[in-house]
Amino acid sequence: MKKLFKKFIAVFLAVMMCVVLVAACATDTPGTDGGGSDSTPGGIGDGGDGGTGGGGSDRMGNELARLLGLPETPMADLDDIEFTIFTRNMGIPGSQENPFLQIVKEITGVTINIEFLVGDVNTIWGTMLAGGIPQDAMFVGALASEAYAAGNRIMPIDELIEAHAPNLRAHYDPWWDLMKADDGRVYTAEIWGTFAAPQQIEFFNGTAWWLQKAVIDFHGRAPNDFDELFEFVFDYMEANPEIDGMTTLGVEIGVNAHTWLLTNPPIFLAGNANWGSVWNRHGSREGAALDLAPFQTRDWVDTNARPYFAKLNEMIHRTTSHGQPVIDIETFSRSGAAFESVIAQGRVLLVPGQQWIWENSTNQLIAADLIERTHVPLDFVWPGNEFNYWDLGGGSFAGNNGLNISLNNKDPIRFAQFMDWIVQEPVQRFLSWGIERDIYNANEALLRGFGVDDGYHYFYENGRIVRPQVMRDLQQDSRWLRNNMGRQLRDILPKIQGTFLSDGNAVDPGSSPEEYMAGLSDFDREFFTRHGIHHFTGFMNSEPLRRPAFYPLWGAEPTPGSDAAEFATYVGMTAGIDSVHIIPLITNSPDEFADRWETYLVAIESIPANLMQGHLTFYTEVAERAIAAAGG
C-alpha cells in the first residue's frame, strides 16, 4: 500500500509541482525529503537536530510541511518512532489511519499511542509505580508527585525544553516560574490553562447543574431555585418513567469517575469558585485575600455542605408512583465508564459537575440526533451568596495538569522536539480546524492519498474562519471526529488555548461565535427561541470572571509525607473522614441523618492540629509564590 502511495506521489508531483520538487522526489539518497522505497517502521532516531535515517528518507517530510503551510522540523529526516502516553482519562483510542495523524507522521516520523484509563486510576497508578512506568509519558495530574517521590520515576524537563524546544519554551513563558517544583526544576509539560488570549465566552463545559433540555421543555421554563430543580426532575420522572424503553434516571453523581463530583457542589452553592480542597474564606468573586481555610472546618461544613447532603439524602429516599427514586443508589457504585454510558443513553435528567467529564456522552447523543436529551447548565447558590461558577478563560493555571516524561522514554529529545513542533500556531490550527481551502485545492489529489476529502477544509470570510456545512455536520459525531481529525492528538499534548494571536480566531471551532451559531441544530434554535435565550448558557446567572494569580490552588500538590499531604489523606474521599461518612449520610435513613451528621462533625474536629496547620501553611506559601511570579 505504501509503495503504491509513494509511486502516486512521485507521479503526481512530477506532473503538478515545480522542477525543484520533482528533483527532490526523484532522489533516493538518504537525508533528502523525497519519497523512495518502503521505510522500516519503528526505527528510533538519535534525537539529534537533522540526522538521517531510513524512516526519514522514505517520507515526504518537510516538503509536505511546506505544501500544507506547516512549519518545517529537524525530525523530518529522522527514523520513524512510536511514543506511548498513558492518561488518567477514560476514552477510546482513535484510529492510526486518521488522515491527520498520517500527515503528522509523514512530516515528523512520530506516532503517538494513547492508553486510556480502564479501571480505578489509583490502583493502576500504584501498579505502575511499583513496577516502573513503561510508557514514554503520562498524564496523571497531581498523582505525578508520587512518581517523583517513588524513586524519581519521572524526569525533570526544564533543561530539555530549553535546549531542544524553543517554541514550547516561548509558549510557557508566562507560566514558567509557576511550573517549577520546590527544587526549582520543571517536571510537568502543562497541557491545559495555556491561553494565548482569553477564550470566547460562547464556550462553557465547566461546573454547573446540567439539566436535560427535555425537562425544561416539559415545564416550559428553567427552575428558579435549587429546591425547584429537584422538583422539576421528580415531576418529569413521574410523567416519564421510561425513556426509549429504558428506566429514567433522575440524578447521576459520577463519584467513581471523580470523587470531587460529590464533594465540590457545596463550594459553588456557597458562592465560591473551584478552589478544590482549599477554600478562600474572604475572597471576592474577582479577587482574593490570603486568609485561607480548608473546607473541613465545622462552621463551613455545617453551613454549606449539610443542606446539600441533606437534599441528596431526601432525593435518594423519594420515589415516584412507579417506585423510582430520584437518585438511584446505584449511582454510588456505578463505574466511571458506566456513568458515561447511562448519560449517552439519554436517560439521565440531571448531572451535577463539570461537563467535560462526560463530553463524549454528549457527543454521542448529538450524533444520534437526540438533542433534546443533551443538557444545559444552570447555577444555584444558597440565599445571600453571589453566583461564582464561571472562570474567564485564560485566568488560571494549575501547574501540574500536563505530561510527565518517564525515565523509560525511548528518546526524550525527540519527544521534546515533537511537542515543540505541535505547539506552533499553524499546527494547532491544522489539528483543530483542518486544512485551509486554498491549500486543500492546490494539493487535493495528494491529500486524498492520505484520506483527506472535502469534509476537512475551512476558509476565511472577512478574517473569520468558517467551516463548510459538511464539515460541521461530520464533526457532530464524536466517533468521526476521533478517527478523522486531529482533536485527540491536540488534547493529549501541549496546546494553545483561547484565541490565535495572529488573527483573533478561536482555537477550537466550538468556541467561535460564528461557528457556534452556524452549527446549531434546528432543535436548539427552536429551543432557544422558546425559552428566550440566545446561547445554551442563557439560563446561568454567573458571568465569566478572572481569577487571582494563585487560582486554582488544587493545582499544587504537597510533598508526600508532609503534614499538608497527610491532611489531604486524613480528610479525603479515598480513605479519610469524607469516605467514611459522606455516602452513608446520603444513603441511610433520613431519620438517622442528624445523628450521623453530628458524628461527622466530631470527626472533623478530631483533625490533628499539626495537619491542619501544615495544610494552611503549604497553600499560603503556594499562593504567595504565585503572586510574586505574576509580579505582585
ZIWOJO-V854598 format. One line per field, one symbol per residue. ss: DSSP state (H for helix, E for strand, L for the rest). psi: psi as a letter, one per 30 degrees, with the letter a starting at -180 (. if undefined). burial: b if it has 9 or more other ideal C-beta (glycine too) atoms within 8 Angstrom, else e. A space follows every 50 residues. Layout:
# ZIWOJO-V854598
ss=???
psi=???
burial=???
This chain:
# ZIWOJO-V854598
ss=LHHHHHHHHHHHHHHHLLHHHHHHHHLLLLLLLLLLLLLLLLLLLLLLLL LLLHHHHLLLLHHHHHHLLLLLLHHHHLLLEEEEEEELLLLLLLLLLLHH HHHHHHHHLEEEEEELLLLLHHHHHHHHHHHLLLLLEEELHHHHHHHHHL LLLELLLHHHHHHHLHHHHHHHHHHHHHHELLLLLELLEELLLLEEELLL LLLLLLEEEEEEHHHHHHHLLLLLLHHHHHHHHHHHHHHLLEELLEELEE EELLLLLLLHHHHLHHHHHLLLLLLLLEEELLLLLLLLLLLEEELLLHHH HHHHHHHHHHHHHHHHLLELLLLLELLLHHHHLLLHHHHHHHHHLLLEEE EEEEHHHHHHHHHHHHHLLLHHHLEEEELLLLLLLLLLLLELLLLLLLLL LEEEEELLLLLHHHHHHHHHHHLLHHHHHHHHHLEEHHHHHHLHHHHHLL LLLHHHEEEEELLEEEELHHHHHHLLLHHHHHHHLLHHHHHHLLLLEEEL LLLLLELLHHHLHHHHHHLLLHHHHHHHHHHLLLLLLLLLLLLLELLLLL LLHHHLLLLLLLHHHHHHHHHLLLLLHHHHHHHHHHHLLHHHHHHHHHHH HHHHHLLLHHHHHHHHHHHHHHHHHHHHHLLL
psi=eeeeeeeeeeeeeeeflleeeeeeffkgkkflgllblkljlfkklfgaig llleeefflebfeeeeegglklkfffgllkkkkkkkkfklakklkffkee eeeeeeefgkkjkkjlkjakeeeeeeeeeegkjflelljgbffffeeefh hhflkkgeeeeeefieeeeeefefgeeffkafgflkfkjkflgikelkkk ffkkgakajjkkeeeeeefglllfleefefeeeeeeeefifljhgkkkke kkegffekeffefeefeeffglaifbgkkjegkaefaklgikkleikeee eeeeeefeeeeeeefffkllfggkkejkfffffkleeeeeeeeffggkek jkajffeheeeeeeeeeghhefflllklkkllkfllkhfjkkkggljefg iakkklfgkfieeeeeeeeeeefkeeeeeeeefbkkeeeeefgeeeefff gkafgglllkjhfkkkkleeeeeeffjfeeeeffageeeeeflklklclk fefglkekeffkeeeeefgkleeeeeeeeeghlflfgffkfllkkkllfg kkfffkjlkkfleeeeeeeeflfegaeeeeeeeeeeflkfffeeeeeeee eeeeffkkeeeeeeeeeefeeeeeeeeefgg.
burial=eeeebbebbbebbbeebeeebbebbbbeeeebbbbeeebbeebebebbee bebbbbbbbbbbbbbbbbebeebbbbbbbbbbbbbbbbebbebbeeebbb bbbbbbbbbbbbbbbbbeeebeebbeebbeeebebbbbbbebbbbbbbee eebbbebbebbeebbebbbebbeebbebbbeeeeebbbbbbbbbbbbbbb ebbbebebbbbbbbbbbbbeebbeebebbbbbbbbbbbebbebeeeebbb bbbbbbbbbebbbbbbbbbbbbbbbbbbbbeebeeeebeeebbbbebeeb bbebbbbbbbbbbbbbbeebeeebbbbbbebbebebeebbbbbbbbbbbb bbbebebbbbbbbbbbbeebbbbbbbbbbebbeebebbbbbbbbbebbbb bbbbbbbbbebbbbbbbbbbbbbbbbbbbbbbebbbbebbeebeebbbbb bbeebbbbbbeeebbbbbeebbebbbbbebbbbbbbbbbbebbbbbbbbb eeeebbbebbbbeebbebbbeebbbebbeebeeeebebbbebebbebeeb bbbbbbebbeebbbbbbbbbbbbeebbbbebbbbbbbbeeeebeebbebb bebbeebeeebbbbbbbbbbebbbbbbebeee
